[in-house]
Amino acid sequence: MADSFAETIAKLKSEIEAHVAAIKSEPSWTQVEKLYRALGTIEELAEQPRTPLVELFGISDGAGRDVRVKQGEFYGLEPLEAAKRFLKKKGEAAPLDTIIAGLETGGVRADKDSLRLSLSRSTWDVAKVGEDLYGLLEFYPHVKRGSKGKKTAANTNGETAVATSTTEASADEPTGT
């Protein structure tokens, strides 16, 4: 069976190489090469990571959406805030290890256990969608969790509302004294 896979792989590589040769013979390919070299030079001068050509072609390895994090991009941020920004850039849920790797590239050192706890507790912004898999709640519009800073009617009229717990004794109940 391994031999049939090897043959199929060799055939596919050969077919791809033939198509690449046809593309390279086109005048537009020469322009792509020139522009890509210029992009690489400018990225180098700006001290930014080089953009892979496969990214410009929109070719994915199927492992999910790659995120380019610039060196020091998250410098000075708390790990939770940096993680939220990373997830926003990614546009989809990510495993905790991927998030931590992105933060480290961006200049933030994060302890795995404390970041896991912070992400799990940040229920207004973050959804835990699997074991060590987190996404921003905005990626899941069908999930409703209320709203941040919801004001009461009394609060909006300039009055201060005082919430009482059901475990507190009311004025009508005896206090046992």
Phi and psi in degrees as GROMACS dihedral restraints (atoms count N, CA, C in turn):
[ dihedral_restraints ]
;  ai    aj    ak    al  type     phi  dphi    fc
    3     4     5     6     1   -61.9    20    10
    4     5     6     7     1   -33.3    20    10
    6     7     8     9     1   -66.2    20    10
    7     8     9    10     1   -39.6    20    10
    9    10    11    12     1   -67.5    20    10
   10    11    12    13     1   -35.9    20    10
   12    13    14    15     1   -64.0    20    10
   13    14    15    16     1   -43.2    20    10
   15    16    17    18     1   -61.8    20    10
   16    17    18    19     1   -41.0    20    10
   18    19    20    21     1   -65.2    20    10
   19    20    21    22     1   -44.5    20    10
   21    22    23    24     1   -62.0    20    10
   22    23    24    25     1   -43.3    20    10
   24    25    26    27     1   -60.5    20    10
   25    26    27    28     1   -46.1    20    10
   27    28    29    30     1   -61.6    20    10
   28    29    30    31     1   -42.2    20    10
   30    31    32    33     1   -62.7    20    10
   31    32    33    34     1   -45.8    20    10
   33    34    35    36     1   -63.5    20    10
   34    35    36    37     1   -42.7    20    10
   36    37    38    39     1   -60.5    20    10
   37    38    39    40     1   -43.1    20    10
   39    40    41    42     1   -62.9    20    10
   40    41    42    43     1   -42.7    20    10
   42    43    44    45     1   -65.5    20    10
   43    44    45    46     1   -42.3    20    10
   45    46    47    48     1   -63.1    20    10
   46    47    48    49     1   -44.4    20    10
   48    49    50    51     1   -59.6    20    10
   49    50    51    52     1   -37.9    20    10
   51    52    53    54     1   -64.9    20    10
   52    53    54    55     1   -42.8    20    10
   54    55    56    57     1   -66.5    20    10
   55    56    57    58     1   -39.9    20    10
   57    58    59    60     1   -62.8    20    10
   58    59    60    61     1   -41.6    20    10
   60    61    62    63     1   -61.3    20    10
   61    62    63    64     1   -40.2    20    10
   63    64    65    66     1   -65.2    20    10
   64    65    66    67     1   -40.9    20    10
   66    67    68    69     1   -65.3    20    10
   67    68    69    70     1   -42.2    20    10
   69    70    71    72     1   -66.6    20    10
   70    71    72    73     1   -20.5    20    10
   72    73    74    75     1   -81.0    20    10
   73    74    75    76     1   -10.2    20    10
   75    76    77    78     1   -79.5    20    10
   76    77    78    79     1   143.4    20    10
   78    79    80    81     1   -61.3    20    10
   79    80    81    82     1   -31.4    20    10
   81    82    83    84     1   -66.0    20    10
   82    83    84    85     1   -26.7    20    10
   84    85    86    87     1   -66.0    20    10
   85    86    87    88     1   -39.5    20    10
   87    88    89    90     1   -59.4    20    10
   88    89    90    91     1   -40.1    20    10
   90    91    92    93     1   -65.7    20    10
   91    92    93    94     1   -42.0    20    10
   93    94    95    96     1   -60.2    20    10
   94    95    96    97     1   -44.1    20    10
   96    97    98    99     1   -61.2    20    10
   97    98    99   100     1   -44.5    20    10
   99   100   101   102     1   -62.2    20    10
  100   101   102   103     1   -47.6    20    10
  102   103   104   105     1   -64.1    20    10
  103   104   105   106     1   -38.5    20    10
  105   106   107   108     1   -67.4    20    10
  106   107   108   109     1   -39.9    20    10
  108   109   110   111     1   -62.7    20    10
  109   110   111   112     1   -42.3    20    10
  111   112   113   114     1   -62.8    20    10
  112   113   114   115     1   -43.5    20    10
  114   115   116   117     1   -59.2    20    10
  115   116   117   118     1   -45.2    20    10
  117   118   119   120     1   -60.3    20    10
  118   119   120   121     1   -41.6    20    10
  120   121   122   123     1   -63.9    20    10
  121   122   123   124     1   -45.4    20    10
  123   124   125   126     1   -66.4    20    10
  124   125   126   127     1   -41.1    20    10
  126   127   128   129     1   -62.5    20    10
  127   128   129   130     1   -38.9    20    10
  129   130   131   132     1   -64.2    20    10
  130   131   132   133     1   -44.5    20    10
  132   133   134   135     1   -63.6    20    10
  133   134   135   136     1   -35.1    20    10
  135   136   137   138     1   -83.0    20    10
  136   137   138   139     1     0.8    20    10
  138   139   140   141     1    55.6    20    10
  139   140   141   142     1    42.3    20    10
  141   142   143   144     1  -110.4    20    10
  142   143   144   145     1   154.3    20    10
  144   145   146   147     1   -65.2    20    10
  145   146   147   148     1   147.8    20    10
  147   148   149   150     1   -68.9    20    10
  148   149   150   151     1   140.3    20    10
  150   151   152   153     1   -79.7    20    10
  151   152   153   154     1   122.1    20    10
  153   154   155   156     1   -66.4    20    10
  154   155   156   157     1   141.1    20    10
  156   157   158   159     1   -60.6    20    10
  157   158   159   160     1   -35.7    20    10
  159   160   161   162     1   -61.6    20    10
  160   161   162   163     1   -30.2    20    10
  162   163   164   165     1   -66.6    20    10
  163   164   165   166     1   -40.5    20    10
  165   166   167   168     1   -67.7    20    10
  166   167   168   169     1   -29.6    20    10
  168   169   170   171     1   -83.2    20    10
  169   170   171   172     1    -8.8    20    10
  171   172   173   174     1    75.0    20    10
  172   173   174   175     1    26.2    20    10
  174   175   176   177     1   -91.7    20    10
  175   176   177   178     1   128.4    20    10
  177   178   179   180     1  -115.1    20    10
  178   179   180   181     1   150.6    20    10
  180   181   182   183     1   -86.2    20    10
  181   182   183   184     1     3.4    20    10
  183   184   185   186     1    84.9    20    10
  184   185   186   187     1    -1.5    20    10
  186   187   188   189     1   -87.7    20    10
  187   188   189   190     1    10.2    20    10
  189   190   191   192     1   108.9    20    10
  190   191   192   193     1   176.6    20    10
  192   193   194   195     1   -77.3    20    10
  193   194   195   196     1   120.7    20    10
  195   196   197   198     1   -77.0    20    10
  196   197   198   199     1   143.5    20    10
  198   199   200   201     1  -119.8    20    10
  199   200   201   202     1   129.4    20    10
  201   202   203   204     1   -93.5    20    10
  202   203   204   205     1   114.9    20    10
  204   205   206   207     1  -107.7    20    10
  205   206   207   208     1   126.6    20    10
  207   208   209   210     1   -76.9    20    10
  208   209   210   211     1   148.4    20    10
  210   211   212   213     1   -56.1    20    10
  211   212   213   214     1   126.8    20    10
  213   214   215   216     1    75.9    20    10
  214   215   216   217     1     7.5    20    10
  216   217   218   219     1   -58.7    20    10
  217   218   219   220     1   -33.2    20    10
  219   220   221   222     1  -104.9    20    10
  220   221   222   223     1    10.7    20    10
  222   223   224   225     1   -54.3    20    10
  223   224   225   226     1   133.0    20    10
  225   226   227   228     1    88.8    20    10
  226   227   228   229     1    -7.5    20    10
  228   229   230   231     1   -90.6    20    10
  229   230   231   232     1   153.2    20    10
  231   232   233   234     1   -70.1    20    10
  232   233   234   235     1   150.3    20    10
  234   235   236   237     1   -53.8    20    10
  235   236   237   238     1   -40.4    20    10
  237   238   239   240     1   -64.3    20    10
  238   239   240   241     1   -45.3    20    10
  240   241   242   243     1   -64.1    20    10
  241   242   243   244     1   -41.6    20    10
  243   244   245   246     1   -63.7    20    10
  244   245   246   247     1   -39.5    20    10
  246   247   248   249     1   -63.7    20    10
  247   248   249   250     1   -40.4    20    10
  249   250   251   252     1   -64.1    20    10
  250   251   252   253     1   -41.5    20    10
  252   253   254   255     1   -66.1    20    10
  253   254   255   256     1   -38.6    20    10
  255   256   257   258     1   -62.0    20    10
  256   257   258   259     1   -47.1    20    10
  258   259   260   261     1   -62.9    20    10
  259   260   261   262     1   -37.1    20    10
  261   262   263   264     1   -61.0    20    10
  262   263   264   265     1   -44.6    20    10
  264   265   266   267     1   -64.1    20    10
  265   266   267   268     1   -40.0    20    10
  267   268   269   270     1   -68.3    20    10
  268   269   270   271     1   -38.0    20    10
  270   271   272   273     1    79.8    20    10
  271   272   273   274     1     8.6    20    10
  273   274   275   276     1  -159.4    20    10
  274   275   276   277     1   169.1    20    10
  276   277   278   279     1   -63.6    20    10
  277   278   279   280     1   153.6    20    10
  279   280   281   282     1  -143.1    20    10
  280   281   282   283     1   149.0    20    10
  282   283   284   285     1   -67.4    20    10
  283   284   285   286     1   152.3    20    10
  285   286   287   288     1   -55.5    20    10
  286   287   288   289     1   -41.6    20    10
  288   289   290   291     1   -62.2    20    10
  289   290   291   292     1   -37.7    20    10
  291   292   293   294     1   -66.5    20    10
  292   293   294   295     1   -40.7    20    10
  294   295   296   297     1   -62.7    20    10
  295   296   297   298     1   -46.7    20    10
  297   298   299   300     1   -62.2    20    10
  298   299   300   301     1   -41.3    20    10
  300   301   302   303     1   -61.9    20    10
  301   302   303   304     1   -40.9    20    10
  303   304   305   306     1   -64.2    20    10
  304   305   306   307     1   -39.8    20    10
  306   307   308   309     1   -65.9    20    10
  307   308   309   310     1   -41.7    20    10
  309   310   311   312     1   -63.9    20    10
  310   311   312   313     1   -40.5    20    10
  312   313   314   315     1   -61.3    20    10
  313   314   315   316     1   -38.2    20    10
  315   316   317   318     1   -80.4    20    10
  316   317   318   319     1    -0.2    20    10
  318   319   320   321     1    97.4    20    10
  319   320   321   322     1    17.4    20    10
  321   322   323   324     1  -119.7    20    10
  322   323   324   325     1   126.4    20    10
  324   325   326   327     1   -91.6    20    10
  325   326   327   328     1   127.8    20    10
  327   328   329   330     1  -130.9    20    10
  328   329   330   331     1   132.4    20    10
  330   331   332   333     1   -76.8    20    10
  331   332   333   334     1   129.4    20    10
  333   334   335   336     1   -57.8    20    10
  334   335   336   337     1   -47.1    20    10
  336   337   338   339     1   -67.2    20    10
  337   338   339   340     1   -42.0    20    10
  339   340   341   342     1   -72.1    20    10
  340   341   342   343     1   -33.3    20    10
  342   343   344   345     1   -68.3    20    10
  343   344   345   346     1   -40.2    20    10
  345   346   347   348     1   -57.2    20    10
  346   347   348   349     1   -45.5    20    10
  348   349   350   351     1   -64.9    20    10
  349   350   351   352     1   -45.0    20    10
  351   352   353   354     1   -61.9    20    10
  352   353   354   355     1   -44.7    20    10
  354   355   356   357     1   -64.2    20    10
  355   356   357   358     1   -41.3    20    10
  357   358   359   360     1   -66.3    20    10
  358   359   360   361     1   -32.5    20    10
  360   361   362   363     1   -84.1    20    10
  361   362   363   364     1   -16.6    20    10
  363   364   365   366     1   -85.0    20    10
  364   365   366   367     1    62.5    20    10
  366   367   368   369     1   -72.4    20    10
  367   368   369   370     1   -14.1    20    10
  369   370   371   372     1   -76.9    20    10
  370   371   372   373     1   -26.4    20    10
  372   373   374   375     1  -116.9    20    10
  373   374   375   376     1   -26.9    20    10
  375   376   377   378     1  -121.2    20    10
  376   377   378   379     1   139.8    20    10
  378   379   380   381     1  -113.2    20    10
  379   380   381   382     1   129.5    20    10
  381   382   383   384     1   -87.7    20    10
  382   383   384   385     1   107.6    20    10
  384   385   386   387     1  -101.7    20    10
  385   386   387   388     1    -0.2    20    10
  387   388   389   390     1  -176.7    20    10
  388   389   390   391     1  -178.6    20    10
  390   391   392   393     1   -65.0    20    10
  391   392   393   394     1   113.4    20    10
  393   394   395   396     1    55.9    20    10
  394   395   396   397     1    33.9    20    10
  396   397   398   399     1  -125.7    20    10
  397   398   399   400     1   119.2    20    10
  399   400   401   402     1  -126.7    20    10
  400   401   402   403     1   144.2    20    10
  402   403   404   405     1  -141.0    20    10
  403   404   405   406     1   160.9    20    10
  405   406   407   408     1   -74.7    20    10
  406   407   408   409     1   143.9    20    10
  408   409   410   411     1   -59.5    20    10
  409   410   411   412     1   -29.4    20    10
  411   412   413   414     1   -64.1    20    10
  412   413   414   415     1   -18.7    20    10
  414   415   416   417     1   -75.2    20    10
  415   416   417   418     1   -13.3    20    10
  417   418   419   420     1  -125.9    20    10
  418   419   420   421     1    73.6    20    10
  420   421   422   423     1   -63.4    20    10
  421   422   423   424     1   -18.7    20    10
  423   424   425   426     1   -77.9    20    10
  424   425   426   427     1   -12.9    20    10
  426   427   428   429     1   -91.6    20    10
  427   428   429   430     1   121.7    20    10
  429   430   431   432     1  -109.8    20    10
  430   431   432   433     1   130.9    20    10
  432   433   434   435     1  -128.5    20    10
  433   434   435   436     1    21.0    20    10
  435   436   437   438     1    86.1    20    10
  436   437   438   439     1  -156.7    20    10
  438   439   440   441     1  -138.7    20    10
  439   440   441   442     1   153.6    20    10
  441   442   443   444     1   -72.3    20    10
  442   443   444   445     1   143.6    20    10
  444   445   446   447     1    58.5    20    10
  445   446   447   448     1    36.8    20    10
  447   448   449   450     1   -63.5    20    10
  448   449   450   451     1   125.9    20    10
  450   451   452   453     1   -94.5    20    10
  451   452   453   454     1   143.6    20    10
  453   454   455   456     1   -83.4    20    10
  454   455   456   457     1   165.7    20    10
  456   457   458   459     1   -62.0    20    10
  457   458   459   460     1   -38.2    20    10
  459   460   461   462     1   -65.4    20    10
  460   461   462   463     1   -37.9    20    10
  462   463   464   465     1   -65.0    20    10
  463   464   465   466     1   -37.7    20    10
  465   466   467   468     1   -73.5    20    10
  466   467   468   469     1   -17.9    20    10
  468   469   470   471     1   -91.6    20    10
  469   470   471   472     1     8.5    20    10
  471   472   473   474     1    88.9    20    10
  472   473   474   475     1    -0.7    20    10
  474   475   476   477     1   -90.9    20    10
  475   476   477   478     1   160.2    20    10
  477   478   479   480     1  -103.0    20    10
  478   479   480   481     1   120.2    20    10
  480   481   482   483     1   -85.7    20    10
  481   482   483   484     1   140.3    20    10
  483   484   485   486     1  -115.6    20    10
  484   485   486   487     1   120.5    20    10
  486   487   488   489     1   -87.5    20    10
  487   488   489   490     1   140.0    20    10
  489   490   491   492     1  -117.7    20    10
  490   491   492   493     1   144.4    20    10
  492   493   494   495     1   -85.6    20    10
  493   494   495   496     1   151.9    20    10
  495   496   497   498     1   -70.7    20    10
  496   497   498   499     1   -15.3    20    10
  498   499   500   501     1   -86.3    20    10
  499   500   501   502     1   -12.1    20    10
  501   502   503   504     1   -74.7    20    10
  502   503   504   505     1   148.4    20    10
  504   505   506   507     1   -76.6    20    10
  505   506   507   508     1   136.4    20    10
  507   508   509   510     1   -85.7    20    10
  508   509   510   511     1   168.4    20    10
  510   511   512   513     1   -66.1    20    10
  511   512   513   514     1   -24.5    20    10
  513   514   515   516     1   -85.4    20    10
  514   515   516   517     1   -15.3    20    10
  516   517   518   519     1   -94.0    20    10
  517   518   519   520     1   145.2    20    10
  519   520   521   522     1   -69.3    20    10
  520   521   522   523     1   147.1    20    10
  522   523   524   525     1   -94.2    20    10
  523   524   525   526     1    -4.2    20    10
  525   526   527   528     1    85.5    20    10
  526   527   528   529     1    16.3    20    10
